[in-house]
Amino acid sequence: MWIEAIVMPREEETPYRPSPQRDRRALHQAGCRESLQFRDSLVRYLQAQQLMGQVKWMSEPGSLPMVTLRCHERVLERLRQAPEFEAGRTLSMELPC
């Protein structure tokens, strides 16, 4: 059965510090680079674990380090065990027409 999962990088606990003001264009470009790097690291992990055959679809990089997968439950279980990823299942909403 295919499920939809969202994967993000696991963050370490750090005290809150306000971010310095930056140019929005530079901030967006940095976010896009981080998103691409994160997606590449996720693909490398899935290939190393031989899980790519259980992934039907993967979202393209955006401006946030987050990837949506259409995958088997086993992929989600393995991602939850990996120390570098936070992964969870999305909720499906059926709306009446």
DSSP file (Angstrom, degrees, kcal/mol; ACC not computed):
  #  RESIDUE AA STRUCTURE BP1 BP2  ACC     N-H-->O    O-->H-N    N-H-->O    O-->H-N    TCO  KAPPA ALPHA  PHI   PSI    X-CA   Y-CA   Z-CA
    1    1 A M              0   0    0      0, 0.0    72,-0.5     0, 0.0     2,-0.3   0.000 360.0 360.0 360.0 132.4    0.0    0.0    0.0
    2    2 A W  E     -A   72   0A   0     70,-0.1     2,-0.3    71,-0.1    70,-0.2  -0.660 360.0-177.7 -84.3 137.3    1.3    3.4   -0.9
    3    3 A I  E     -A   71   0A   0     68,-3.3    68,-2.4    -2,-0.3     2,-0.5  -0.840  26.0-119.6-125.4 166.2    1.3    6.1    1.7
    4    4 A E  E     -A   70   0A   0     -2,-0.3    86,-2.6    86,-0.2     2,-0.3  -0.945  34.2-179.5-109.8 128.4    2.3    9.8    1.6
    5    5 A A  E     -AB  69  89A   0     64,-2.6    64,-3.2    -2,-0.5     2,-0.4  -0.925  20.3-144.7-127.4 150.3    5.1   10.8    4.0
    6    6 A I  E     -AB  68  88A   0     82,-2.8    82,-2.0    -2,-0.3     2,-0.4  -0.960  17.4-166.2-114.2 132.9    6.9   14.1    4.7
    7    7 A V  E     +AB  67  87A   0     60,-2.9    60,-2.5    -2,-0.4    80,-0.2  -0.968  11.6 168.0-123.9 133.9   10.6   14.1    5.6
    8    8 A M  E     - B   0  86A   0     78,-2.9    78,-3.2    -2,-0.4    58,-0.2  -0.908  43.2 -87.5-134.8 162.9   12.6   16.9    7.1
    9    9 A P  E     - B   0  85A   0      0, 0.0     2,-0.3     0, 0.0    76,-0.3  -0.493  45.5-114.3 -70.4 142.8   16.1   17.2    8.6
   10   10 A R        -     0   0    0     74,-1.7     2,-0.3    -2,-0.2    76,-0.0  -0.625  33.9-147.2 -75.8 133.4   16.3   16.4   12.3
   11   11 A E        -     0   0    0     -2,-0.3     2,-0.2    -3,-0.0    74,-0.0  -0.802   7.1-125.3-106.5 145.5   17.2   19.5   14.2
   12   12 A E        -     0   0    0     -2,-0.3     2,-0.5     1,-0.1    -1,-0.0  -0.580  35.9 -98.8 -83.5 149.8   19.3   19.7   17.4
   13   13 A E        +     0   0    0     -2,-0.2    -1,-0.1     0, 0.0     0, 0.0  -0.568  55.6 163.0 -69.1 119.3   17.9   21.5   20.4
   14   14 A T        -     0   0    0     -2,-0.5     3,-0.1     3,-0.0    -3,-0.0  -0.982  42.6 -98.5-135.8 149.2   19.4   25.0   20.5
   15   15 A P        -     0   0    0      0, 0.0     2,-0.2     0, 0.0     0, 0.0  -0.335  51.4 -93.5 -64.5 150.1   18.3   28.1   22.4
   16   16 A Y        +     0   0    0     -2,-0.0     0, 0.0     1,-0.0     0, 0.0  -0.435  46.2 175.4 -67.6 131.7   16.3   30.6   20.4
   17   17 A R        -     0   0    0     -2,-0.2     2,-0.0    -3,-0.1    -3,-0.0  -0.986  33.3-117.6-134.5 126.0   18.2   33.4   18.8
   18   18 A P        -     0   0    0      0, 0.0     0, 0.0     0, 0.0     0, 0.0  -0.361  34.0-115.8 -61.7 141.5   16.6   35.9   16.5
   19   19 A S        -     0   0    0      1,-0.1     2,-0.1     3,-0.0     3,-0.1  -0.506  29.2-109.8 -75.7 144.5   17.9   35.8   13.0
   20   20 A P        -     0   0    0      0, 0.0     2,-0.2     0, 0.0    -1,-0.1  -0.425  43.0 -92.7 -69.6 152.3   19.7   38.8   11.6
   21   21 A Q        +     0   0    0     -2,-0.1     2,-0.3     1,-0.0     3,-0.0  -0.480  55.0 177.3 -65.8 130.3   17.8   40.8    9.0
   22   22 A R        -     0   0    0     -2,-0.2     2,-0.2    -3,-0.1    -3,-0.0  -0.918  39.0 -85.3-133.1 160.4   18.8   39.6    5.5
   23   23 A D     >  -     0   0    0     -2,-0.3     4,-2.4     1,-0.1     5,-0.2  -0.445  36.4-134.7 -61.5 131.2   17.9   40.4    1.9
   24   24 A R  H  > S+     0   0    0      1,-0.2     4,-2.6     2,-0.2     5,-0.2   0.858 103.8  53.8 -61.3 -36.4   14.8   38.3    1.0
   25   25 A R  H  > S+     0   0    0      2,-0.2     4,-2.5     1,-0.2    -1,-0.2   0.934 110.9  45.5 -64.2 -45.3   16.3   37.3   -2.3
   26   26 A A  H  > S+     0   0    0      1,-0.2     4,-2.4     2,-0.2    -2,-0.2   0.889 112.9  51.5 -64.5 -39.2   19.5   36.0   -0.7
   27   27 A L  H  X S+     0   0    0     -4,-2.4     4,-2.2     2,-0.2    -2,-0.2   0.913 110.9  47.7 -63.7 -43.1   17.4   34.2    2.0
   28   28 A H  H  X S+     0   0    0     -4,-2.6     4,-2.4     2,-0.2    -2,-0.2   0.918 112.0  49.3 -64.4 -44.1   15.2   32.5   -0.7
   29   29 A Q  H  X S+     0   0    0     -4,-2.5     4,-2.2     1,-0.2    -2,-0.2   0.897 110.9  50.1 -63.2 -40.0   18.3   31.4   -2.7
   30   30 A A  H  X S+     0   0    0     -4,-2.4     4,-2.5     1,-0.2    -1,-0.2   0.901 110.5  50.6 -64.5 -40.1   19.9   30.0    0.5
   31   31 A G  H  X S+     0   0    0     -4,-2.2     4,-2.4     2,-0.2    -2,-0.2   0.891 109.2  50.6 -63.7 -40.0   16.7   28.1    1.2
   32   32 A C  H  X S+     0   0    0     -4,-2.4     4,-2.2     2,-0.2    -2,-0.2   0.899 111.1  48.5 -65.0 -40.7   16.6   26.7   -2.3
   33   33 A R  H  X S+     0   0    0     -4,-2.2     4,-2.5     2,-0.2    -2,-0.2   0.923 112.3  48.6 -64.1 -43.7   20.2   25.5   -2.0
   34   34 A E  H  X S+     0   0    0     -4,-2.5     4,-2.5     1,-0.2    -2,-0.2   0.898 110.7  51.3 -63.0 -40.2   19.5   23.9    1.4
   35   35 A S  H  X S+     0   0    0     -4,-2.4     4,-2.5    27,-0.2    -1,-0.2   0.911 110.8  47.7 -62.8 -43.7   16.4   22.2    0.0
   36   36 A L  H  X S+     0   0    0     -4,-2.2     4,-2.4    26,-0.2    -2,-0.2   0.915 112.6  48.8 -64.2 -43.6   18.4   20.7   -2.9
   37   37 A Q  H  X S+     0   0    0     -4,-2.5     4,-2.2     2,-0.2    -2,-0.2   0.901 112.1  49.2 -63.1 -40.9   21.2   19.5   -0.6
   38   38 A F  H  X S+     0   0    0     -4,-2.5     4,-2.2     2,-0.2    -2,-0.2   0.930 110.8  49.3 -64.8 -44.6   18.6   17.9    1.7
   39   39 A R  H  X S+     0   0    0     -4,-2.5     4,-2.5     1,-0.2    -2,-0.2   0.912 111.0  50.8 -61.3 -41.8   16.8   16.2   -1.1
   40   40 A D  H  X S+     0   0    0     -4,-2.4     4,-2.4     1,-0.2    -1,-0.2   0.899 109.8  49.7 -62.1 -40.8   20.1   14.9   -2.5
   41   41 A S  H  X S+     0   0    0     -4,-2.2     4,-2.0     2,-0.2    -1,-0.2   0.872 110.6  50.6 -67.0 -35.2   21.1   13.5    1.0
   42   42 A L  H  X S+     0   0    0     -4,-2.2     4,-2.7     2,-0.2    -2,-0.2   0.917 110.2  49.1 -66.6 -43.3   17.7   11.8    1.2
   43   43 A V  H  X S+     0   0    0     -4,-2.5     4,-2.5     1,-0.2     5,-0.2   0.918 110.7  50.7 -61.9 -43.5   18.1   10.2   -2.2
   44   44 A R  H  X S+     0   0    0     -4,-2.4     4,-2.6     2,-0.2    -1,-0.2   0.905 111.2  48.8 -61.2 -41.0   21.6    9.0   -1.2
   45   45 A Y  H  X S+     0   0    0     -4,-2.0     4,-2.2     2,-0.2    -2,-0.2   0.942 111.6  48.3 -63.1 -47.9   20.2    7.5    2.0
   46   46 A L  H  <>S+     0   0    0     -4,-2.7     5,-3.3     1,-0.2     6,-0.7   0.885 113.9  47.3 -62.0 -38.8   17.4    5.7    0.2
   47   47 A Q  H ><5S+     0   0    0     -4,-2.5     3,-1.2     3,-0.2    -1,-0.2   0.921 111.5  50.1 -67.5 -43.7   19.8    4.3   -2.4
   48   48 A A  H 3<5S+     0   0    0     -4,-2.6    -2,-0.2     1,-0.3    -1,-0.2   0.846 114.2  44.9 -63.7 -33.7   22.3    3.2    0.3
   49   49 A Q  T 3<5S-     0   0    0     -4,-2.2    -1,-0.3    -5,-0.2    -2,-0.2   0.405 112.3-122.2 -89.0   1.6   19.4    1.4    2.1
   50   50 A Q  T < 5S+     0   0    0     -3,-1.2    -3,-0.2    -4,-0.2    -2,-0.1   0.915  74.9 126.0  56.0  48.1   18.1    0.0   -1.1
   51   51 A L    > < +     0   0    0     -5,-3.3     3,-2.0    -6,-0.1    -4,-0.2   0.424  34.4  96.4-111.6  -3.1   14.7    1.6   -0.6
   52   52 A M  G >  S+     0   0    0     -6,-0.7     3,-1.6     1,-0.3    -1,-0.1   0.813  78.4  62.2 -61.4 -29.6   14.3    3.5   -3.9
   53   53 A G  G 3  S+     0   0    0      1,-0.3    -1,-0.3    -6,-0.1    -2,-0.1   0.654 101.3  53.6 -68.7 -14.2   12.3    0.6   -5.4
   54   54 A Q  G <  S+     0   0    0     -3,-2.0    18,-1.7    18,-0.1     2,-0.5   0.241  91.6  87.4-103.6  11.1    9.7    1.3   -2.6
   55   55 A V  E <   +C   71   0A   0     -3,-1.6    16,-0.3    16,-0.2     3,-0.1  -0.957  49.0 179.0-112.3 119.9    9.4    5.0   -3.5
   56   56 A K  E     +     0   0A   0     14,-3.0     2,-0.3    -2,-0.5    15,-0.2   0.830  68.8   3.9 -87.4 -35.6    6.8    5.8   -6.2
   57   57 A W  E     -C   70   0A   0     13,-1.4    13,-2.6     2,-0.0     2,-0.4  -0.995  56.7-165.9-153.2 147.0    7.2    9.6   -6.3
   58   58 A M  E     -C   69   0A   0     -2,-0.3    11,-0.2    11,-0.2     9,-0.0  -0.999  26.8-117.8-138.4 134.9    9.3   12.3   -4.6
   59   59 A S        -     0   0    0      9,-2.4     3,-0.1    -2,-0.4    11,-0.0  -0.271  31.9-109.5 -68.6 156.8    8.7   16.0   -4.6
   60   60 A E        -     0   0    0      1,-0.1     8,-0.1     7,-0.1    -1,-0.1  -0.435  44.7 -85.1 -79.5 158.7   11.1   18.4   -6.2
   61   61 A P        +     0   0    0      0, 0.0    -1,-0.1     0, 0.0     2,-0.1  -0.342  53.6 171.5 -63.9 147.7   13.2   20.7   -4.1
   62   62 A G        -     0   0    0      2,-0.6   -27,-0.2     4,-0.2   -26,-0.2  -0.143  53.0 -66.4-126.5-136.5   11.6   24.0   -3.1
   63   63 A S  S    S+     0   0    0     -2,-0.1   -29,-0.1   -28,-0.1   -30,-0.1   0.406 113.0  60.6-106.3   0.6   12.6   26.8   -0.7
   64   64 A L  S    S-     0   0    0      2,-0.2     2,-2.2   -32,-0.1    -2,-0.6  -0.949  91.3-111.3-124.1 147.3   12.3   24.7    2.5
   65   65 A P  S    S+     0   0    0      0, 0.0     2,-0.3     0, 0.0   -30,-0.1  -0.504  78.3 114.3 -77.1  78.9   14.3   21.6    3.4
   66   66 A M        -     0   0    0     -2,-2.2     2,-0.4   -58,-0.2    -4,-0.2  -0.992  44.4-166.1-150.4 138.7   11.3   19.2    3.2
   67   67 A V  E     -A    7   0A   0    -60,-2.5   -60,-2.9    -2,-0.3     2,-0.5  -0.990  10.4-148.9-130.2 136.6   10.5   16.4    0.8
   68   68 A T  E     -A    6   0A   0     -2,-0.4    -9,-2.4   -62,-0.2     2,-0.4  -0.901  20.2-167.0-102.4 133.3    7.1   14.6    0.3
   69   69 A L  E     -AC   5  58A   0    -64,-3.2   -64,-2.6    -2,-0.5     2,-0.6  -0.910  23.7-151.6-119.3 145.7    7.3   10.9   -0.7
   70   70 A R  E     +AC   4  57A   0    -13,-2.6   -14,-3.0    -2,-0.4   -13,-1.4  -0.974  53.6 133.6-107.6 110.0    4.8    8.5   -2.0
   71   71 A C  E     -AC   3  55A   0    -68,-2.4   -68,-3.3    -2,-0.6   -16,-0.2  -0.847  57.7 -79.0-150.0 175.9    6.2    5.3   -0.6
   72   72 A H  E >>  -A    2   0A   0    -18,-1.7     4,-1.2    -2,-0.3     3,-1.0  -0.516  46.2-109.2 -82.1 157.2    5.6    2.0    1.2
   73   73 A E  H 3> S+     0   0    0    -72,-0.5     4,-2.3     1,-0.3     5,-0.2   0.823 116.3  64.0 -54.5 -35.8    5.2    2.0    5.0
   74   74 A R  H 3> S+     0   0    0      1,-0.2     4,-2.2     2,-0.2    -1,-0.3   0.858  98.5  54.0 -61.0 -36.6    8.6    0.3    5.4
   75   75 A V  H <> S+     0   0    0     -3,-1.0     4,-2.4     2,-0.2    -1,-0.2   0.932 108.8  48.5 -63.3 -45.8   10.4    3.4    3.9
   76   76 A L  H  X S+     0   0    0     -4,-1.2     4,-2.2     1,-0.2    -2,-0.2   0.910 109.9  52.3 -60.9 -43.0    8.7    5.6    6.5
   77   77 A E  H  X S+     0   0    0     -4,-2.3     4,-1.2     1,-0.2    -1,-0.2   0.918 111.2  46.5 -59.8 -44.3    9.7    3.2    9.3
   78   78 A R  H  X S+     0   0    0     -4,-2.2     4,-1.1     1,-0.2    -1,-0.2   0.888 111.1  51.7 -67.1 -39.1   13.4    3.3    8.2
   79   79 A L  H  < S+     0   0    0     -4,-2.4     6,-0.3     1,-0.2     3,-0.3   0.872 106.4  54.4 -65.9 -36.0   13.4    7.1    7.9
   80   80 A R  H  < S+     0   0    0     -4,-2.2    -1,-0.2     1,-0.2    -2,-0.2   0.819 108.7  49.8 -65.6 -29.8   12.0    7.4   11.4
   81   81 A Q  H  < S+     0   0    0     -4,-1.2    -1,-0.2    -3,-0.2    -2,-0.2   0.724  89.5  96.9 -80.7 -22.1   14.9    5.3   12.7
   82   82 A A  S >< S-     0   0    0     -4,-1.1     3,-1.1    -3,-0.3    -3,-0.0  -0.501  71.0-142.4 -72.5 132.1   17.5    7.3   10.9
   83   83 A P  T 3  S+     0   0    0      0, 0.0    -1,-0.1     0, 0.0   -73,-0.0   0.717  96.0  56.1 -68.9 -19.4   19.1   10.0   13.1
   84   84 A E  T 3  S+     0   0    0    -75,-0.1   -74,-1.7    -5,-0.0     2,-0.3   0.524 101.9  63.5 -91.7  -4.1   19.4   12.6   10.4
   85   85 A F  E <   -B    9   0A   0     -3,-1.1     2,-0.5    -6,-0.3   -78,-0.0  -0.913  55.9-157.0-125.5 148.5   15.7   12.7    9.4
   86   86 A E  E     +B    8   0A   0    -78,-3.2   -78,-2.9    -2,-0.3     2,-0.4  -0.991  31.4 175.3-110.1 126.2   12.3   13.6   10.9
   87   87 A A  E     +B    7   0A   0     -2,-0.5     2,-0.3   -80,-0.2   -80,-0.2  -0.989   9.2 162.2-138.5 145.0    9.6   11.7    9.1
   88   88 A G  E     -B    6   0A   0    -82,-2.0   -82,-2.8    -2,-0.4     2,-0.3  -0.968  37.1 -99.7-153.4 167.4    5.8   11.4    9.4
   89   89 A R  E     -B    5   0A   0     -2,-0.3   -84,-0.3   -84,-0.2     2,-0.1  -0.695  34.7-126.9 -92.6 141.7    2.7   10.3    7.6
   90   90 A T        -     0   0    0    -86,-2.6     2,-0.5    -2,-0.3   -86,-0.2  -0.479  21.4-117.9 -82.2 158.8    0.4   12.9    6.0
   91   91 A L        -     0   0    0     -2,-0.1     2,-0.4     2,-0.0    -1,-0.0  -0.830  22.9-138.1 -95.3 133.2   -3.3   13.0    6.8
   92   92 A S        -     0   0    0     -2,-0.5     2,-0.5     2,-0.0     0, 0.0  -0.757  15.0-159.5 -91.3 138.4   -5.5   12.4    3.8
   93   93 A M        -     0   0    0     -2,-0.4     2,-0.8     2,-0.0    -2,-0.0  -0.968   5.2-160.5-120.6 120.2   -8.6   14.6    3.7
   94   94 A E        -     0   0    0     -2,-0.5    -2,-0.0     0, 0.0     0, 0.0  -0.883  15.0-167.6 -98.4 111.6  -11.6   13.6    1.6
   95   95 A L        -     0   0    0     -2,-0.8     2,-0.1     1,-0.0    -2,-0.0  -0.831  22.5-116.5-102.3 137.0  -13.7   16.7    0.9
   96   96 A P              0   0    0      0, 0.0    -1,-0.0     0, 0.0     0, 0.0  -0.399 360.0 360.0 -68.5 147.9  -17.2   16.5   -0.5
   97   97 A C              0   0    0     -2,-0.1    -2,-0.0     0, 0.0     0, 0.0   0.459 360.0 360.0 -79.8 360.0  -17.6   18.1   -3.9
